[in-house]
Amino acid sequence: MQNSSIVKSTLYDLNLNIIPSDLPKTLHKSTLKKIENAWKSGSIIDSYGVLWVRVDKLWIIWRTDQPTAKELYLQVSKGKYRRYIGGDQYLRGCEVIKFIYDRLSSTRLQQRDGLGLSKDIFDNILNDPDVQLIALNANLSIEQAKRKLRKERIKLFKITKDELTNSPLNRCEFSHISSVKSYPELSDQMWNGLIVNKDTHKIITDNDITNGHDLHDFCCDRNWSIDWYSVWKQRIDSFY
């Protein structure tokens, strides 16, 4: 499903200077320009400061052929890293750079220079002050949303006990089911969170639980409630 809730900016919109000062001397000028244009025309920064690259530009960025790029793309699971945005298929930046590093260790010299340029461009995008400001503002909004969601969920469902442990509420928090870090676009969804005590939240965080499927298994192991799981799964399946 297309996620229309993501507000996006292209690199042209942000007017980013993405080209490193120290360019590879072995690459032809036309190749350098092709790689630059692929990043600029195929990349967006969403409203959470996350970089996404359009699928049809990956073969240029990855310095490979189109069938290989498509095969690599299809290896990535849908939702968290791979999705439709504005009707086009995109891959999350962290997966784009992952394949760049993988290929850097196994390709010939000329391809490595092109991949090295793509790596430097990726770093320049994420380190750009405008992109970092987008991410900072998003984090501030998320913290405000969490406080609001906690109050609204408690009021709406008349919650008096920890939704996982069934213990009386004591210093409770709104705990995201799919983590904000991995799924920032779900941060303002009430169905993507539970009211739990602070110590419950800490246990979840300490065990690196970042999505509902893992939380479901974790709750089963600890004999915690899984009443929330069917609603969460239905909503997240329809969201993506």
Backbone as JSON, one array per atom type, in Angstrom:
{
  "sequence": "MQNSSIVKSTLYDLNLNIIPSDLPKTLHKSTLKKIENAWKSGSIIDSYGVLWVRVDKLWIIWRTDQPTAKELYLQVSKGKYRRYIGGDQYLRGCEVIKFIYDRLSSTRLQQRDGLGLSKDIFDNILNDPDVQLIALNANLSIEQAKRKLRKERIKLFKITKDELTNSPLNRCEFSHISSVKSYPELSDQMWNGLIVNKDTHKIITDNDITNGHDLHDFCCDRNWSIDWYSVWKQRIDSFY",
  "N": [[0.84, -1.2, 0.0], [0.48, 2.23, -0.79], [2.16, 4.72, 1.02], [0.87, 7.54, 1.83], [1.21, 9.42, 3.74], [3.7, 10.42, 4.13], [5.6, 13.27, 3.97], [7.59, 14.67, 1.54], [10.85, 15.75, 0.37], [12.76, 16.56, -2.43], [16.22, 16.22, -3.41], [16.79, 18.3, -5.04], [14.87, 20.16, -4.24], [15.83, 20.79, -1.71], [18.22, 21.8, -2.38], [20.84, 20.71, -2.07], [24.38, 20.42, -1.69], [25.99, 17.89, -2.86], [28.25, 16.71, -3.9], [31.49, 15.47, -3.3], [34.58, 17.16, -2.47], [36.97, 15.97, -3.18], [37.33, 14.27, -5.87], [37.18, 11.06, -7.57], [39.86, 10.37, -9.72], [39.94, 8.52, -11.7], [37.48, 8.13, -12.86], [35.38, 8.82, -15.6], [34.2, 12.02, -16.72], [31.56, 12.01, -17.61], [30.53, 9.78, -16.34], [30.75, 10.49, -13.66], [28.91, 12.6, -13.64], [26.6, 11.21, -14.25], [26.23, 9.57, -12.01], [25.91, 11.54, -10.02], [23.53, 12.79, -10.96], [21.77, 10.66, -10.73], [21.53, 10.31, -7.95], [20.52, 12.87, -7.27], [18.13, 13.17, -8.75], [16.76, 10.9, -8.06], [16.45, 10.65, -5.33], [14.87, 11.22, -2.14], [14.13, 13.11, 0.81], [12.38, 12.3, 3.62], [9.75, 13.53, 5.84], [10.77, 12.94, 8.27], [13.43, 13.09, 8.15], [14.6, 10.96, 6.9], [16.38, 9.23, 4.41], [15.48, 8.2, 1.15], [15.71, 6.2, -1.8], [14.85, 6.1, -5.19], [13.84, 3.22, -6.98], [14.48, 2.84, -9.72], [16.85, 4.17, -10.07], [18.82, 2.85, -8.74], [20.59, 1.01, -9.97], [22.47, 2.59, -11.23], [23.61, 4.01, -9.09], [24.6, 1.88, -7.61], [26.42, 0.89, -9.37], [26.03, -1.23, -11.24], [24.15, -3.6, -13.27], [20.73, -3.26, -14.48], [18.97, -5.59, -14.05], [20.38, -6.92, -11.96], [20.35, -4.98, -9.94], [17.6, -4.83, -9.47], [17.12, -7.4, -8.5], [18.61, -7.36, -6.11], [17.19, -5.38, -4.75], [14.68, -6.62, -4.4], [15.29, -8.45, -2.49], [15.04, -7.23, -0.1], [12.89, -6.77, 2.66], [9.45, -5.74, 2.61], [7.93, -2.66, 3.73], [9.45, -1.64, 6.32], [11.94, -0.96, 5.12], [11.53, -0.88, 2.41], [9.32, 0.47, 0.12], [6.33, 1.94, -1.35], [6.21, 5.28, -2.38], [4.46, 8.09, -3.15], [3.57, 6.76, -5.41], [5.78, 5.58, -6.58], [8.43, 3.1, -6.34], [10.61, 2.8, -3.59], [13.77, 2.57, -1.86], [15.08, 2.39, 1.39], [17.61, 4.55, 2.69], [19.59, 3.4, 4.41], [19.69, 0.76, 3.58], [20.49, 1.06, 0.98], [23.13, 2.03, 1.27], [24.19, -0.17, 2.55], [24.35, -2.17, 0.55], [26.17, -0.89, -1.07], [28.53, -0.94, 0.47], [28.83, -3.73, 0.6], [29.37, -4.34, -2.07], [31.65, -2.89, -2.52], [33.72, -4.41, -1.55], [34.03, -6.44, -3.31], [34.22, -5.89, -6.03], [35.65, -4.81, -9.23], [38.39, -2.44, -9.78], [37.62, 0.04, -11.14], [34.86, 0.05, -10.8], [34.79, 0.16, -8.03], [35.69, 2.75, -7.54], [33.53, 4.25, -8.5], [31.54, 3.35, -6.75], [32.66, 4.22, -4.39], [32.38, 6.96, -4.72], [29.58, 7.15, -4.65], [29.21, 6.37, -1.99], [30.43, 8.52, -0.63], [28.74, 10.59, -1.43], [26.35, 9.78, -0.25], [27.07, 10.04, 2.49], [27.46, 12.82, 2.56], [24.87, 13.74, 2.12], [23.42, 12.86, 4.42], [24.83, 14.2, 6.38], [24.32, 16.8, 5.89], [23.4, 20.05, 7.01], [20.72, 20.96, 6.66], [19.26, 18.61, 6.29], [19.78, 17.32, 8.71], [18.5, 19.12, 10.38], [15.82, 18.74, 9.68], [15.46, 16.13, 10.69], [15.93, 16.62, 13.43], [13.82, 18.39, 14.11], [11.73, 16.66, 13.61], [12.13, 14.74, 15.62], [11.6, 16.27, 17.91], [8.89, 16.79, 17.51], [7.89, 14.21, 17.67], [8.35, 13.55, 20.37], [6.59, 15.34, 21.59], [4.22, 14.33, 20.56], [4.12, 11.81, 21.77], [3.6, 12.38, 24.47], [1.07, 13.5, 24.23], [-0.37, 11.36, 23.09], [-0.26, 9.47, 25.15], [-1.96, 10.55, 27.15], [-4.35, 10.69, 25.67], [-4.86, 8.01, 24.94], [-5.16, 6.73, 27.42], [-7.44, 8.05, 28.35], [-9.35, 7.48, 26.34], [-9.6, 4.65, 26.32], [-10.0, 4.17, 28.94], [-7.9, 3.32, 30.71], [-6.43, 1.65, 33.37], [-4.54, -0.08, 34.14], [-1.31, -1.53, 33.48], [-0.86, -2.3, 30.12], [0.41, -4.55, 29.24], [1.52, -6.08, 31.38], [-0.52, -6.08, 33.19], [-0.37, -4.9, 35.65], [-1.05, -2.43, 38.23], [-1.14, 0.98, 37.14], [1.78, 2.97, 37.3], [3.72, 5.66, 37.18], [3.44, 5.77, 34.31], [3.93, 5.25, 30.73], [3.7, 6.03, 27.2], [4.32, 3.51, 25.15], [5.85, 2.77, 22.19], [4.92, 0.3, 19.83], [5.93, -0.6, 17.27], [9.07, 0.59, 16.88], [10.09, 4.03, 17.24], [12.53, 4.79, 16.14], [13.0, 2.93, 14.08], [10.61, 2.97, 12.69], [9.58, 5.74, 12.09], [7.41, 6.99, 10.85], [5.19, 5.91, 12.01], [4.93, 6.99, 14.43], [2.99, 8.76, 15.4], [0.68, 7.36, 15.6], [-1.99, 6.12, 17.4], [-2.72, 3.44, 17.66], [-0.34, 2.18, 17.44], [0.9, 1.95, 19.87], [1.21, 1.33, 23.43], [-0.02, 1.65, 26.77], [2.11, 1.53, 29.33], [3.9, 0.71, 32.35], [6.82, 2.47, 33.51], [8.96, 0.76, 34.17], [8.28, -1.54, 32.75], [8.48, -0.62, 30.14], [11.21, -0.13, 30.04], [12.23, -2.74, 30.22], [11.4, -3.78, 27.76], [12.83, -2.11, 26.0], [15.49, -2.66, 26.79], [15.74, -5.23, 25.86], [15.87, -4.94, 23.17], [13.52, -4.83, 21.57], [11.8, -4.04, 18.74], [9.62, -4.14, 17.05], [6.2, -5.18, 16.4], [5.84, -7.94, 15.99], [8.05, -9.17, 17.18], [7.62, -8.23, 19.75], [5.24, -9.5, 20.38], [6.07, -12.22, 20.51], [7.86, -11.97, 22.61], [6.15, -11.21, 24.69], [4.63, -13.53, 24.89], [6.56, -15.32, 25.85], [6.96, -14.28, 28.38], [4.55, -14.44, 29.57], [2.9, -12.22, 29.33], [0.25, -9.95, 28.35], [-1.28, -10.42, 25.14], [-3.35, -9.26, 23.92], [-3.47, -6.95, 22.42], [-2.33, -7.5, 19.98], [-3.69, -8.45, 17.59], [-5.19, -6.23, 16.71], [-3.13, -4.36, 16.27], [-1.66, -5.7, 14.22], [-3.52, -5.82, 12.13], [-3.88, -3.1, 11.61], [-1.27, -2.24, 10.9], [-0.75, -3.76, 8.66], [-2.59, -2.7, 6.86], [-1.67, -0.12, 6.76], [0.76, -0.21, 5.37]],
  "CA": [[0.0, 0.0, 0.0], [1.24, 3.48, -0.83], [2.09, 5.5, 2.25], [0.73, 8.93, 1.4], [1.38, 10.32, 4.89], [5.07, 10.91, 4.17], [5.9, 14.5, 3.26], [8.93, 14.43, 1.03], [11.57, 16.8, -0.33], [13.82, 16.03, -3.28], [17.5, 16.9, -3.19], [16.7, 19.56, -5.76], [14.1, 21.07, -3.37], [16.69, 21.21, -0.6], [19.41, 22.45, -2.97], [22.01, 20.19, -1.36], [25.66, 20.24, -2.39], [26.29, 16.51, -2.47], [29.47, 16.21, -4.52], [32.69, 15.67, -2.47], [35.63, 17.99, -3.1], [38.03, 15.09, -3.69], [36.68, 13.35, -6.79], [38.06, 10.03, -8.13], [40.44, 10.79, -11.0], [39.82, 7.43, -12.69], [36.15, 8.11, -13.44], [35.12, 9.78, -16.67], [33.3, 13.09, -16.3], [30.17, 11.63, -17.9], [30.14, 8.82, -15.3], [30.56, 11.3, -12.45], [27.65, 13.34, -13.78], [25.51, 10.23, -14.22], [26.03, 9.18, -10.6], [25.35, 12.7, -9.34], [22.14, 12.99, -11.37], [20.95, 9.56, -10.19], [21.24, 10.65, -6.56], [19.71, 14.08, -7.16], [16.8, 13.0, -9.33], [16.11, 9.7, -7.55], [16.44, 10.59, -3.86], [14.03, 12.14, -1.38], [14.24, 13.13, 2.27], [11.01, 12.4, 4.11], [9.55, 14.53, 6.89], [11.48, 12.5, 9.48], [14.85, 13.19, 7.86], [15.06, 9.67, 6.39], [16.7, 9.22, 2.99], [14.94, 7.12, 0.32], [16.2, 6.26, -3.18], [13.92, 5.46, -6.12], [14.39, 1.95, -7.45], [15.01, 2.88, -11.09], [18.18, 4.8, -10.06], [19.75, 2.06, -7.93], [21.63, 0.35, -10.77], [23.52, 3.6, -11.47], [24.25, 4.27, -7.8], [25.29, 0.66, -7.2], [27.4, 0.56, -10.41], [25.74, -2.58, -11.72], [23.13, -3.57, -14.32], [19.38, -3.12, -13.95], [18.45, -6.83, -13.47], [21.03, -7.2, -10.67], [19.82, -4.01, -8.97], [16.22, -5.24, -9.13], [17.22, -8.6, -7.66], [19.05, -6.93, -4.78], [16.08, -4.65, -4.15], [13.62, -7.54, -4.01], [15.73, -9.2, -1.32], [14.71, -6.44, 1.08], [11.49, -6.94, 3.05], [8.59, -4.57, 2.45], [7.51, -1.96, 4.95], [10.43, -0.84, 7.04], [13.02, -0.48, 4.26], [11.15, -0.89, 0.99], [7.91, 0.83, 0.06], [5.87, 2.89, -2.35], [6.03, 6.66, -1.95], [4.01, 8.86, -4.29], [3.36, 5.91, -6.57], [7.04, 4.98, -7.03], [9.09, 2.23, -5.4], [11.81, 3.38, -2.99], [14.55, 1.8, -0.9], [15.59, 3.25, 2.45], [19.03, 4.85, 2.52], [20.47, 2.49, 5.14], [19.85, -0.44, 2.76], [21.28, 1.47, -0.2], [24.55, 2.07, 1.64], [24.59, -1.53, 2.88], [24.76, -2.83, -0.68], [27.39, -0.22, -1.55], [29.66, -1.52, 1.22], [28.99, -5.12, 0.18], [29.96, -4.39, -3.41], [32.99, -2.3, -2.47], [34.72, -5.43, -1.21], [34.03, -7.56, -4.25], [34.18, -5.48, -7.43], [36.93, -4.37, -9.79], [38.86, -1.12, -9.37], [36.84, 1.15, -11.67], [33.56, 0.03, -10.13], [34.99, 0.59, -6.64], [35.77, 4.21, -7.53], [32.16, 4.75, -8.63], [30.86, 3.04, -5.5], [33.22, 5.13, -3.38], [31.74, 8.26, -4.92], [28.22, 7.03, -4.12], [29.32, 6.35, -0.53], [30.71, 9.89, -0.18], [27.52, 11.38, -1.65], [25.43, 9.36, 0.82], [27.51, 10.69, 3.73], [27.22, 14.26, 2.45], [23.43, 13.98, 2.26], [23.01, 12.69, 5.81], [25.52, 15.18, 7.24], [23.93, 18.17, 5.51], [22.68, 20.72, 8.11], [19.28, 21.04, 6.41], [18.71, 17.27, 6.52], [19.84, 17.09, 10.15], [17.47, 19.96, 11.0], [14.55, 18.04, 9.47], [15.44, 15.03, 11.65], [15.82, 17.19, 14.78], [12.45, 18.88, 14.29], [10.85, 15.48, 13.68], [12.28, 14.15, 16.95], [10.88, 17.12, 18.86], [7.46, 16.56, 17.29], [7.58, 12.87, 18.16], [8.28, 13.61, 21.83], [5.34, 16.01, 21.93], [3.13, 13.41, 20.21], [4.07, 10.73, 22.76], [2.93, 12.88, 25.68], [-0.35, 13.66, 23.89], [-0.94, 10.03, 22.88], [-0.41, 8.82, 26.45], [-3.18, 11.07, 27.76], [-5.53, 10.36, 24.86], [-5.14, 6.58, 25.0], [-5.68, 6.43, 28.76], [-8.81, 8.57, 28.44], [-10.24, 6.8, 25.38], [-9.84, 3.25, 26.69], [-10.17, 4.11, 30.4], [-6.86, 2.38, 31.13], [-6.0, 1.78, 34.76], [-3.48, -1.06, 34.38], [-0.3, -1.74, 32.45], [-1.51, -3.09, 29.08], [1.14, -5.79, 29.0], [1.71, -6.88, 32.6], [-1.76, -6.0, 33.98], [-0.09, -4.29, 36.96], [-1.59, -1.07, 38.37], [-0.28, 1.99, 36.53], [2.66, 3.7, 38.19], [4.68, 6.35, 36.29], [3.22, 5.1, 33.03], [4.42, 5.87, 29.5], [3.2, 5.51, 25.92], [5.41, 2.72, 24.59], [5.58, 2.41, 20.8], [5.06, -1.12, 19.49], [6.99, -0.48, 16.27], [9.87, 1.66, 17.47], [10.2, 5.31, 16.54], [13.78, 4.82, 15.37], [12.87, 2.12, 12.87], [9.37, 3.29, 11.98], [9.16, 7.08, 12.55], [6.12, 7.36, 10.28], [4.12, 5.37, 12.85], [5.1, 7.56, 15.78], [1.82, 9.51, 15.84], [-0.49, 6.49, 15.51], [-2.33, 5.62, 18.72], [-2.76, 1.97, 17.64], [1.03, 1.68, 17.47], [1.47, 2.13, 21.19], [0.52, 0.78, 24.59], [0.25, 2.32, 28.03], [2.82, 0.59, 30.21], [4.71, 1.34, 33.38], [8.17, 2.8, 33.08], [9.85, -0.4, 34.26], [7.93, -2.42, 31.63], [9.07, 0.0, 28.95], [12.66, -0.35, 30.12], [12.49, -4.15, 29.89], [11.24, -3.89, 26.3], [13.97, -1.42, 25.37], [16.73, -3.39, 27.11], [15.76, -6.46, 25.07], [15.93, -4.56, 21.75], [12.27, -5.14, 20.88], [11.55, -2.87, 17.9], [8.43, -4.29, 16.21], [5.12, -5.89, 17.05], [5.99, -9.4, 15.93], [9.0, -9.54, 18.24], [6.99, -7.94, 21.04], [4.27, -10.58, 20.58], [6.81, -13.4, 20.98], [8.43, -11.63, 23.92], [5.04, -11.26, 25.64], [4.28, -14.96, 25.09], [7.59, -15.91, 26.69], [6.87, -13.75, 29.74], [3.14, -14.53, 29.99], [2.26, -10.9, 29.28], [-0.92, -9.89, 27.48], [-1.12, -10.23, 23.68], [-4.67, -8.81, 23.44], [-3.26, -5.83, 21.52], [-1.6, -7.9, 18.77], [-4.54, -8.56, 16.39], [-5.5, -4.87, 16.25], [-1.89, -3.78, 15.73], [-1.31, -6.36, 12.95], [-4.48, -5.38, 11.12], [-3.62, -1.69, 11.27], [0.02, -2.06, 10.22], [-0.88, -4.36, 7.33], [-3.31, -1.76, 6.01], [-0.86, 1.09, 6.64], [1.76, -0.42, 4.33]],
  "C": [[0.87, 1.24, 0.0], [1.06, 4.26, 0.45], [2.06, 6.97, 1.88], [0.98, 9.92, 2.52], [2.77, 10.94, 4.94], [5.2, 12.18, 3.34], [7.35, 14.42, 2.81], [9.51, 15.66, 0.35], [12.65, 16.14, -1.19], [15.12, 16.77, -2.95], [17.54, 18.21, -3.95], [15.95, 20.6, -4.92], [14.99, 21.66, -2.28], [17.96, 21.9, -1.07], [20.7, 22.03, -2.26], [23.23, 20.12, -2.26], [26.19, 18.87, -1.99], [27.62, 15.98, -3.0], [30.69, 16.5, -3.63], [33.73, 16.48, -3.22], [36.72, 17.15, -3.74], [37.4, 14.0, -4.57], [37.66, 12.3, -7.31], [38.57, 10.44, -9.51], [40.28, 9.73, -12.08], [38.47, 7.41, -13.39], [35.99, 9.19, -14.5], [34.1, 10.8, -16.2], [31.84, 12.73, -16.52], [29.65, 10.65, -16.84], [29.88, 9.55, -13.99], [29.21, 12.01, -12.48], [26.46, 12.4, -13.69], [25.18, 9.8, -12.79], [25.4, 10.32, -9.82], [23.87, 12.89, -9.68], [21.22, 11.9, -10.83], [20.57, 9.85, -8.74], [20.27, 11.83, -6.47], [18.29, 13.87, -7.65], [16.04, 11.83, -8.71], [15.97, 9.64, -6.05], [15.46, 11.6, -3.27], [14.4, 12.04, 0.1], [12.83, 13.26, 2.8], [10.94, 13.36, 5.3], [10.17, 14.13, 8.22], [13.0, 12.56, 9.28], [15.44, 11.9, 7.34], [15.26, 9.75, 4.88], [16.1, 7.99, 2.31], [15.44, 7.31, -1.11], [15.25, 5.48, -4.07], [14.59, 4.28, -6.82], [15.05, 2.06, -8.82], [16.38, 3.55, -11.17], [19.23, 3.96, -9.34], [20.88, 1.45, -8.75], [22.79, 1.31, -11.07], [24.32, 3.85, -10.2], [25.09, 3.09, -7.35], [26.33, 0.19, -8.22], [27.24, -0.89, -10.87], [24.72, -2.48, -12.85], [21.74, -3.57, -13.68], [18.8, -4.42, -13.39], [19.06, -7.15, -12.1], [20.5, -6.26, -9.59], [18.41, -4.39, -8.53], [16.23, -6.45, -8.22], [17.64, -8.26, -6.24], [17.92, -6.22, -4.04], [15.0, -5.59, -3.62], [14.01, -8.42, -2.83], [15.35, -8.51, -0.02], [13.22, -6.57, 1.4], [10.72, -5.63, 2.91], [8.32, -3.92, 3.79], [8.57, -1.07, 5.52], [11.46, -0.2, 6.1], [12.63, -0.3, 2.8], [9.67, -0.58, 0.89], [7.61, 1.74, -1.13], [5.72, 4.26, -1.69], [5.64, 7.46, -3.18], [3.87, 8.04, -5.56], [4.61, 5.23, -7.11], [7.63, 4.09, -5.93], [10.4, 2.86, -4.91], [12.46, 2.39, -2.03], [15.15, 2.76, 0.12], [17.11, 3.38, 2.36], [19.97, 3.89, 3.21], [20.68, 1.19, 4.38], [20.65, -0.14, 1.5], [22.77, 1.44, 0.14], [25.06, 0.68, 2.03], [25.08, -2.27, 1.65], [26.01, -2.19, -1.27], [28.61, -0.8, -0.85], [29.91, -2.98, 0.83], [29.72, -5.21, -1.15], [31.38, -3.81, -3.43], [34.07, -3.34, -2.24], [34.85, -6.52, -2.26], [34.01, -7.17, -5.73], [35.54, -4.99, -7.9], [37.17, -2.88, -9.51], [37.95, 0.01, -9.86], [35.45, 1.22, -11.03], [33.69, 0.5, -8.68], [35.07, 2.11, -6.55], [34.38, 4.83, -7.64], [31.36, 4.52, -7.37], [31.36, 3.94, -4.37], [32.62, 6.51, -3.49], [30.31, 8.23, -4.37], [28.22, 7.04, -2.59], [29.54, 7.76, 0.02], [29.48, 10.78, -0.34], [26.49, 11.06, -0.56], [25.79, 10.05, 2.14], [27.22, 12.19, 3.71], [25.74, 14.6, 2.63], [23.03, 13.93, 3.73], [23.64, 13.71, 6.75], [25.15, 16.62, 6.9], [23.12, 18.81, 6.65], [21.18, 20.77, 7.9], [18.6, 19.7, 6.68], [18.71, 16.97, 8.02], [18.79, 17.92, 10.9], [16.09, 19.33, 10.85], [14.4, 16.93, 10.5], [15.25, 15.53, 13.08], [14.4, 17.67, 15.06], [11.46, 17.72, 14.39], [10.92, 14.84, 15.05], [11.54, 14.95, 18.02], [9.38, 16.91, 18.75], [7.03, 15.21, 17.83], [7.45, 12.85, 19.68], [7.0, 14.29, 22.29], [4.15, 15.09, 21.68], [2.99, 12.31, 21.25], [3.33, 11.17, 24.02], [1.41, 13.01, 25.43], [-1.04, 12.3, 23.75], [-1.16, 9.29, 24.21], [-1.72, 9.26, 27.11], [-4.42, 10.62, 27.0], [-5.88, 8.87, 24.94], [-5.71, 6.18, 26.36], [-7.14, 6.87, 28.88], [-9.77, 7.77, 27.56], [-10.6, 5.39, 25.83], [-9.97, 3.04, 28.2], [-9.17, 3.13, 31.04], [-6.44, 2.68, 32.56], [-4.85, 0.83, 35.1], [-2.52, -1.11, 33.2], [-0.88, -2.7, 31.4], [-0.79, -4.39, 28.76], [1.19, -6.67, 30.24], [0.46, -6.96, 33.47], [-1.52, -5.5, 35.39], [-0.72, -2.91, 37.04], [-0.61, -0.05, 37.79], [0.5, 2.76, 37.58], [3.75, 4.33, 37.33], [4.62, 5.73, 34.89], [3.71, 5.94, 31.85], [3.67, 5.3, 28.31], [4.38, 4.83, 25.25], [5.06, 2.31, 23.16], [5.81, 0.91, 20.57], [6.12, -1.27, 18.4], [7.79, 0.76, 16.63], [9.95, 2.9, 16.59], [11.43, 5.35, 15.65], [13.66, 4.08, 14.06], [11.66, 2.5, 12.03], [8.86, 4.68, 12.41], [7.79, 7.49, 12.02], [4.93, 6.83, 11.08], [4.09, 6.01, 14.23], [3.86, 8.27, 16.3], [0.53, 8.69, 15.77], [-0.79, 5.88, 16.88], [-2.33, 4.09, 18.77], [-1.36, 1.35, 17.68], [1.69, 1.9, 18.84], [0.6, 1.57, 22.29], [0.89, 1.59, 25.83], [0.87, 1.29, 28.99], [3.56, 1.38, 31.28], [6.14, 1.55, 32.88], [9.1, 1.6, 33.13], [9.55, -1.43, 33.17], [8.57, -1.92, 30.34], [10.58, -0.24, 28.91], [13.02, -1.79, 29.76], [12.41, -4.37, 28.38], [12.44, -3.3, 25.58], [15.27, -2.18, 25.59], [16.87, -4.68, 26.31], [15.68, -6.2, 23.56], [14.69, -4.99, 20.97], [11.86, -3.91, 20.07], [10.33, -3.02, 16.99], [7.42, -5.21, 16.9], [5.25, -7.39, 17.04], [6.95, -9.89, 17.02], [8.39, -9.31, 19.62], [5.96, -9.04, 21.37], [4.96, -11.83, 21.14], [7.38, -13.19, 22.37], [7.35, -11.72, 25.0], [4.63, -12.71, 25.93], [5.28, -15.63, 26.03], [7.45, -15.5, 28.15], [5.46, -13.83, 30.32], [2.5, -13.16, 30.16], [1.09, -10.96, 28.3], [-0.53, -9.73, 26.0], [-2.47, -9.79, 23.08], [-4.55, -7.72, 22.39], [-2.83, -6.28, 20.12], [-2.48, -7.92, 17.5], [-4.89, -7.19, 15.83], [-4.27, -4.24, 15.61], [-1.57, -4.38, 14.36], [-2.25, -5.92, 11.84], [-4.18, -3.96, 10.65], [-2.3, -1.54, 10.49], [-0.01, -2.68, 8.83], [-1.59, -3.41, 6.37], [-2.53, -0.48, 5.79], [0.13, 0.97, 5.5], [1.19, -1.13, 3.11]]
}
